[in-house]
Each structure stands twice: as structure tokens, then as C-alpha cells.
Amino acid sequence: MTALFTSVQSILTIVLIIALGYILREKKWFDDNFAGTISKLLMQIALPASIFTSVLKRLTASKLISLSSGLVYGFGGVALGYLLAFALVKLLKVRPGRRGTFINMFVNANTIFIGLPLNIALFGDKATAYFLMYYVVNTVSTWTLGAFLMSWDDPTKVAGSGTKAAFNWKKLLPPPLLGFLVALVFMFLPFDVMQVSWLSFLINALDYVGSLVTPLSLVYIGIILADAGLTSIRFDRDTVVALLGRFVAAPAFITLLILGGMQLGFHVPSLEAQTLIVQASAPGLAVLPILADNGHGDVKYATNVVTTSTVLFAIVVPIVMVLVQNI
């Protein structure tokens, strides 16, 4: 019951902020350029800052090394998710502009804003270490292959004259990924950067800027919904399959890997298994519409799958908890 209450509370918070963006756009508080400005601010400034501070706050080098077994299951589940999503993109002929979002929905979850508070409510602080394993997997996946696929899936390239555009190597290192890589470098230093008193002003500044990510991403979704109209929320084929990937395939893959590991004699604590499975069931990333916008993709589709997956998560949570009780 606590899990359901926590998930509903988190979802209502998200819906309220999306509604704020929707209402203010409807009232013309935001001009036509505001959404693009938010997108640029988040991708180039706020997200790198958020990831940098989050990694250094939640992880240490020793903790990362000690939890390596969970990373294996996490990355294994992600790899299987990518393979299935790529196959379905081909099989279903998902159109350009949607493919990156479609694939990301199968693999990458909203671990921080929904996954973290839910994990604490379900399992308490004793499961935080296991949550961090999935957080690392999700962060690496999102800002390496996930972000690259969003920029690769650019329909403006497909609709061109047939000339092949030069590959942009900068897309392999988007600002959020750079934030993560720099954080890893600092994490392996012989001292804790976050505890250096004379750097507190800089850490606080990065913290404040990073805290813009979730609210502005949700306001952005509200703006897109206002421009598209609420009737744009629909359960078409691509949306339904993406939701099945998020809520069925992703947790199923990591469950099968964990059970397989147990059969092979590898010990997996029950709390670790449950944490990984619950995190794999979290809704789609709130920043997917931002990534779609940056890649000239179908922003309305990205908004649709994020919104629907977030709302449906209230139904998914109790089902997942029942299923993982005996693991």
C-alpha cells in the first residue's frame, strides 16, 4: 500500500507540473520560442550539471566496484532491450523521427524522479546501494547509445536529397555524457570533491542548476501538449508497443537474467533482485521530448509515450510488487 501511495504521489506531482506548463502556454505566457530555449538550456547546461552532482553525491569508487555483479545484470537487460527494440523497429517499420524514442522506451527509465523515491518507500535505505547500480546502468545507456540514437533518428536527413550527411562526432559525446565522464574522473580522486569546503560555492551552483532538469522537462511536456492539443494523447500501435517494452519487456529481461544467474549458482540477494526489477519497470524518461526536439524527431510522439507511461505506472507498480515478492 505504501508503494502504491508513493507512486501515485510522484505521478500527481509530475502531472501538476505538466499541467502548469500546459496552462501557461495556453494563456500565452510562453512564446513560440520558449520551448526551444528550455530544450537548449537543459541539454547543454542543466543536465550535465545534474548528472555530475548526482554521481558524486550517490557513488564512490569503492561502492561502484563492490556492486559490479548488479551492473552485469543491469547492462545485460539493457543489451537485450536494445536488441528487441531494434528488431521491432525493423519489423513494424517504425517511421523516422519515432525510432529513437521507441528504442529508448524499451531500455531507459525515469530512475531519479520516480525510481528513487519509490525505491526508498518500498525497500528503505538498505536498498540504496542496489538502486545505484541501476542508476549507473541507466545513466550510461541513456547518454551513450540512447542519446546517440535520438540524434541519429533525424527525419530531416531521410527526407533530404539522398546525399549522405557527414557524421558528427560531437554527437558521440553529448554534454550530459561529458558531465557523467567528468564525474567519474573526480570520483576516482583520492579525496571527496563534494566535501572540499572552498569548492562548496561551485557545488551548490551546479546543484541549483541541475535541479532545473525535472521541472523544466515537465513544463516542456506541458507546452508540447498545449501546442498539440490533448487529443494528441493516443494509444496508437507505436505507443502501445513502446509501453509494452517499458513495462513488460524491460523488467522481464532483467528478471530472466537474475533467475538464470541463480540457476548457475551465483548468489543474488532478494533485495537486490527486487530493486533491479522495480527500477526496470519505471516509466519513460522525462527528457525524451527534449532529446526528440534536439534530433528533429517526433516530439508529439515522445511526449505521448512519456505522459502515458507516467500515468500508467500507478497501475504497474502493485502488479510488479506482487510478481517479485517470491524472488
Stockholm file with secondary structure:
# STOCKHOLM 1.0

chainA/1-327         MTALFTSVQSILTIVLIIALGYILREKKWFDDNFAGTISKLLMQIALPASIFTSVLKRLTASKLISLSSGLVYGFGGVALGYLLAFALVKLLKVRPGRRGTFINMFVNANTIFIGLPLNIALFGDKATAYFLMYYVVNTVSTWTLGAFLMSWDDPTKVAGSGTKAAFNWKKLLPPPLLGFLVALVFMFLPFDVMQVSWLSFLINALDYVGSLVTPLSLVYIGIILADAGLTSIRFDRDTVVALLGRFVAAPAFITLLILGGMQLGFHVPSLEAQTLIVQASAPGLAVLPILADNGHGDVKYATNVVTTSTVLFAIVVPIVMVLVQNI
#=GR chainA/1-327 SS CHHHHHHHHHHHHHHHHHHHHHHHHHTTCSCTTHHHHHHHHIIIIIHHHHHHHHHHHHCCHHHHHHTHHHHHHHHHHHHHHHHHHHHHHHHHTCCTTTHHHHHHHHHCBCIIIIIHHHHHHHHCGGGHHHHHHHHHHHHHHIIIIIHHHHHHCCHHHHTSSSCCCCCCGGGGSCHHHHHHHHHHHHHTSSSCGGGCGGGHHHHHHHHHHHTTHHHHHHHHHHHHHHHHCGGGCCCCHHHHHHHHIIIIIHHHHHHHHHHHHHHTTCCCCHHHHHHHHHHHTSCBCTTHHHHHHHTTCCHHHHHHHHHHHHHHHHHHHHHHHHHHTTC
#=GC SS_cons         CHHHHHHHHHHHHHHHHHHHHHHHHHTTCSCTTHHHHHHHHIIIIIHHHHHHHHHHHHCCHHHHHHTHHHHHHHHHHHHHHHHHHHHHHHHHTCCTTTHHHHHHHHHCBCIIIIIHHHHHHHHCGGGHHHHHHHHHHHHHHIIIIIHHHHHHCCHHHHTSSSCCCCCCGGGGSCHHHHHHHHHHHHHTSSSCGGGCGGGHHHHHHHHHHHTTHHHHHHHHHHHHHHHHCGGGCCCCHHHHHHHHIIIIIHHHHHHHHHHHHHHTTCCCCHHHHHHHHHHHTSCBCTTHHHHHHHTTCCHHHHHHHHHHHHHHHHHHHHHHHHHHTTC
//
